[in-house]
């Protein structure tokens, strides 16, 4: 790589701030992957907490 070249970046991290951002994150992530990016989105990758229900 020459000193004047910018390195190619192919990894993206998407972190949504509120539940209102869910639909946008779910919409954009597969489109970015289809364009060749490696996408990590918290809504897609992290387990959601389950409510604690006692019986």
C-alpha positions as CSV (number, residue, x, y, z in Angstrom):
1,X,0.0,0.0,0.0
2,X,1.4,3.4,-0.9
3,X,1.4,6.1,1.8
4,X,-1.3,8.0,-0.2
5,X,-3.8,5.2,-0.4
6,X,-6.7,4.8,1.9
7,X,-7.2,1.3,3.2
8,X,-10.3,-0.5,2.0
9,X,-12.8,-0.8,4.8
10,X,-15.4,-3.6,4.6
11,X,-16.6,-4.1,8.2
12,X,-19.5,-2.1,9.7
13,X,-21.0,-2.0,13.1
14,X,-24.6,-0.9,13.5
15,X,-25.8,-0.1,17.0
16,X,-29.3,1.2,17.4
17,X,-30.2,3.6,20.2
18,X,-33.9,3.0,20.6
19,X,-36.5,0.4,19.6
20,X,-37.7,2.9,17.0
21,X,-34.4,2.3,15.2
22,X,-35.1,-1.5,14.8
23,X,-36.7,-1.4,11.4
24,X,-34.0,0.8,9.9
25,X,-31.3,-1.5,11.2
26,X,-33.1,-4.6,9.9
27,X,-33.6,-2.9,6.5
28,X,-30.1,-1.6,6.0
29,X,-28.0,-4.6,7.3
30,X,-28.9,-7.1,4.6
31,X,-28.4,-4.4,1.9
32,X,-24.9,-3.6,3.2
33,X,-24.1,-7.3,3.3
34,X,-25.3,-7.7,-0.3
35,X,-23.0,-4.8,-1.3
36,X,-20.1,-6.8,0.1
37,X,-19.7,-5.4,3.6
38,X,-19.4,-7.5,6.8
39,X,-22.0,-6.2,9.1
40,X,-22.4,-6.6,12.8
41,X,-25.7,-5.3,14.2
42,X,-26.5,-5.6,17.8
43,X,-30.2,-6.4,16.9
44,X,-29.1,-9.2,14.7
45,X,-26.2,-10.7,16.7
46,X,-26.9,-10.3,20.4
47,X,-29.4,-12.4,22.3
48,X,-32.4,-10.4,23.6
49,X,-33.0,-10.8,27.3
50,X,-35.9,-13.0,28.2
51,X,-38.4,-11.8,30.8
52,X,-38.1,-13.5,34.1
53,X,-41.4,-15.3,34.6
54,X,-41.9,-17.4,37.7
55,X,-44.5,-20.0,37.9
